């Protein structure tokens, strides 16, 4: 039975690449030794300005070669270790396929199915197979991350970007531990200040953090932030922590979703393109939350431009809504009413965003604060940044997350 398309990487390829890097490293070291022997014999007895300059140039050249050879050797070692781990996964996969097929399951297209109704071999076999595939994916990404770190390559080309959908067999504590290994130093330092927080996604401009356990929570509130939020993680972590402390019960979870490249400033926020691009990722994230915890009540809060992201994500044509309840706070507009049973529109009286709407029209479509928009309305005194400090707003979140809609 073939497993040629089951995994993202294979031990034979890794061993081969490891050998190539090891051979290249040895060759460079041999060249350094040969050069040092040759020039020590020919140059050491001689002195003078030109000779000394040549000696200095050769020293610099050999040091550069040594750095390259060391990098190649580290790469060879990492690839060799990864190959050993991957080989064990391949051995386990072949054993699983052989065993399951002996008991009547059929293996094709990287999946099992039953042919005998009295034996359900496929379900447990597919669960183990998925675990092996996920382990290989984690090995692939962590190996890539280690290669970059060990060779001092720029972090802006780091390919490691773990997503919750890739880690469905891990609990939130394990996901946090894994992401903390590959997260940027700034994110790790911030999260050390919040021992109850769990880093669910990181890398490639994404930061998703939960307060509380998303897998066991009876309700999950997800906050989608607005302009320049991906450059202001510290502030939004503080706001999410505040929301959790003031509105959550012991069985609640509150998530900060910075899963997109938000506009850097207000002028760039006139474009709806970032919100449209982020919508699919937010839909996927909410779907994964439901898969992990089907009975949890889902509440989605969009603040400022984040409400526009929520609006686009809420344009679902399926029976699966984006959330049970949506709160749009300080919104510059949404394309339409989000697909949710409950929608709440919140606007502070002194929020400049209120000037962007005219009757039912706003910058990004319809104005959720207009009287014609189908939602429960809340107004209070304050500006655009006052929502998370306002007790009326926090009381609304507490009421909505507990499903007390009266």
N, C-alpha and C positions, 0 to 999 in steps of 0.2 A: 504494500500500500504506500502510495507516494505522499510525502509531506513537503513537497517542493514549494508549495505556495502557502503553507500553514503559518510560517513565522516571518517576521520582518528581516531576519538575518540568520545565517547558518554557520555552523562551526567550521566547515571546510573552507569557506571563504575567509573567515576570520583567521584561521591558522595560516592560510596562504599569505594574507596581507601581513600578519605578524612576522612570518619568515622573511618577506621582502624587506620590511623595515629593519629587522635584525641584520640582514646581510648588508644593507646600505650603511648601517651604523658601523659594522665591522670594517667595511671598505674604507670609510672616511678615517677611522682610527688608524688603519694601516697606512693610509696616505700621510697622515700627520706624522707617524713614526718615521716613515721613509724620508719625508722632508726634513724633519728635525735631525736625522742622522746625516743626511747629505749636506745640509747647510751648516751644521755644527762642524763638520770636517773641513768645509771650504771657507767659511766665513769667520769662525771664532778666532783663528790666528791673526786676523786682519782688523785694522781699526781705521777710523777716518770718518768724516762727516757723511759721505755717501754710503759707506759700509754700514755705519750705525743706523742711518735712515732705513736701509734695506732690512737690517735686522729687526727694527721696530715694525716695519710693514709686515714681515713674515710672522712676527709674534701676534699681531692683530689678526692676520689671516688664519693662523692656527687656532686662535681663540674662537673665531667665528665658526670654523669647522668643528671644533670641539663642542660648541653649543648645539650645532645642528646634529652631530652624532649622538649627543646625550638626549636630544629631543626624539630622535628616531628610536633610540633604545627604550625610552619611556613608553613611546607609542607601541612598540613591539610587545612590551610586557603587558600593557593594558589590553591589547587585542588578544594576546595569548590567554590571559585570565578570563576574558569574556568568552573566548572560544570554548574553554573548558566548561564554563557554566552553561553555555548554549548547547553543547554536546549532551549534557545530562538531560536537558529539556527534550532534546530530540529522541534520546533513548526512551524516556518516559512516554513520549507521544507514540512511538512505534509499539511499545508494550501495550499501551492503552488500546490502540487500533486493533492489534492482534487479538487481545483478550475480548474486547467488545464484539468483534466479528465472529469469534468462536462461539459466543453465546447468542448469535442470531441477528445482531445489529448490522446495518449496511453503512459503510463509510464512503462518502463521495462529496466533492466540493467542500472539503474541510468541515464536514458535519456528519453526525450519525442520524439515522432514522430506523425505526422498527419495521420489521416485516412480519413479526409474530405478535399478535395482539396480547397473548398471555404474558409476555415478558416486556417490560419497559426498560430496556437497556440503554436506549438513546438518551434519555433525560440525564441520568447521572454521568454518563460518558461525555456528553456535550459540556456539562458543567466543569468536569476535570480538564477537558480539552481547552475550554475558554480560559481556565486558570493558567494553563501552560502557555497559551498565546499571550496572555497579559503579562506573565512573567518575562517572556521574551521581549515584549515591547518595553517594559521597564528596564531590562538589561540593555537594550539598544540605546535608550535615551540617557541612562546614567553613564554608560560607557562613553557616549559622545560628549557629555558634560565633563567627565573626568579628563578626556583627551584635551579639551579646550583649556581647562584649568591647569593641568599639569604642564602644558606647553605655553602658558601665558598668552593665549590668544584673546583678542578683544571680546568682551562679553556681549557686544551688540550683534555678534554673529552667532551667538549661542543658540543652537537649534532646539534646546530643551524647552518644551512648553507643555507641561502636563495639564490635561483637561479631565474634568470629573467623569466624562463618558469613558475615558481610557482606564479608569480605576474602579470600575463598578464592583470588583470582588474584594476591595479593601475597605475597612471601616474608616471613619473620619480621622481617628487618631493616627492610623497608619499612613493615610494620605498626607496628613500634616507632617509627620516625621520625614516622609519622602520628599515633600516639597521644600522643607526647610534645608535639606541638603543642597538643593540646586538653586534656591532663591538668591537674589541679589543681597548684598550685605545690608543695604538700607532696609529692605523688607524684613530680614531676620531680626535686626536690631529693634525695629518697631514692634514686632510681634512678641519679643521678649518682655515688653511692657504689659502685654495682655495674656497672662498664662492660660486663660480659659478660651482663647481664640484658636481657631483651626484654619490653617492655610489650605484651601481646597484647590486653587489653581494659581499658577505662577508662570512667568516667562512670556516673552513675546508681547509685552505690554499689558498682560492680564494680571490682575490681582483680585482674587475672590477669597473672602475670609468669612468664617461663620463663628458666631458666639452661640454656644449650645450645640447639641448633637442633631444634625439634619436627619439621621437615620431613625431616631426614636422620638423626635419632637411631635407633639400633637398639632402644632402650627409653626409655619415657617414664614417669616417676613423677609423679603429681599429688597434691599435699597439699591436703586440704580441712580448714580450721581450724574452731575452735569458738566458744565464747561470746566476744562482743565483739571478734571478730577483725577486722571491717571498720573498727574504730576503733584497731586496734593493728597497722597494716600494717608498721611498722618492725621490730617484734619477729618477725613471721612471715617477713619477707624474710630476716632474719638466720638463722632456723631453716632456711629452704629452701636458702639458700646453704650452710649447714653440711651439710645432707643431701647436696647435690650434690657438695661437695668431698670428703666422706668415703665416698660410695657410688658415684659415677658414674665411668664411663670417658670417654674422649675422644669417644665416639660416643653419649653419653647426654644426655637432657634431663630437667630437674626443674622442675615447674610448681607455683607457688603459686596456688591457685584460691580467691579471695575473691569469688565470684560471687553472693553473696546477703547479705541483711541478717540477720546472725547475732543471736541474742538478746543483749541488752546486759548481762545479769547472770544469775546462777544461777537466781534465782527465775523469770525469764522463760523459762529453758531447760527448765522442766517442761512447756512446751507443745511439741507436735510440729508445730504449724502452720508455723513457719519452715522446718523441714526438708522438709516435704511440698511447700511452695512452691518450694524450691530444687532439688528433685529433677529436675524437667524440664529446668532450665537445665544441671545437671551432666550429665544424660544427653546433651543436645544437644552440650555441649562435648566429651565423650568421643567422640561420634559424629564430630564435625568433625575431631578428632585422627586418627581412623581413616581418614577420607576423605583427609586431607592426607598421611598416612603409613601406608598399609595394612599394611606388614610390621612395624611397630614393636610391641614387647611393651609392653602398657599395665598399669601398676601404680597402684592407687588407694589412698591412705592417708587414713583419716578419723581425726582426733584429737578426743577429747572429743565435743562436740555435732556436730562434723564427721562423726563416724562414723555418727551417726543420719541425717545428710543422705545419706551414701553408702549406708546401708541402704535408704532410700526410693528412691534412684536405682537401686538394684540390683533393684528389683521389676519387672523387665522380663519381659514375656510372650512376647518374641520370641527367636529363636535368637541374636541379637546381644547378647552379654553386655556389661555395663557396663565390664568390664576383664578382662584375663587373670588378674590376681591382685588381691586386696583385703586390706589390712591394717587392722584395727580396733583402735585404740589408746586405752586409757582410756575405753571406751565406756559411756554410760548406757543403752544398749539399741538394738536395731534391730528393725524390724517382722518381718524374716525373714532367712534366710541370703541374702546378695547373690548375684545370678546371675553367678558367676565360677567358673572351674575350680579356683582355689586361694583359700582364705580363711584368714587368720591372725588370731588374737586375742591381743592383748598387754595385760598389766595389770601395773603396778608394785605391789609388795607394800604400800606405804604410800599408795597412791592412794585418796583418799576415795570415788572413783567405785565402788570395789569394794563399798562399803556399800549402793549403790543396787540391787544385784541380790540376789535371794533364790531359791536353787536355779536354775531356768531362766528366771525372770521378772525383768524390769528395768523402769525407768521408761518406756522407749519401746518396750516389746514384749518380746523375748526377750533374755536375757543372753548375749552372745557369749563371755563368759569362763567360762560354766558348762560342766561336763564333758559335758553332753548336746548341746552345740552342735557342729555338724560343722565343725571348723576345727583347724588346728595351733596349739597354745598356747605362749606365751612369758611367763615371769614373771621379774622381777628386782627388786632393792631400789631404792626411789625413790618420789617423790611424783607428783602429777598433772602437774607441769611438768618432770619430769626425763627424759622420753622422748628428747628430741632431744639430750641430753647423754650418753645411756647407750650405751656401746659395743656392748652386746648388741643393742639396738634397731637401731643403725646397721648392724651386721653382718647382721641379718635383712633389712633393706632392700637391702643390697648383694647378698645371696644371691638374694633374690626377683627383683630387677630383672634380674639376669643369667640368670634361669631355672634357676639351680642349686638345685633343690628337694630335693636329697638331704641 
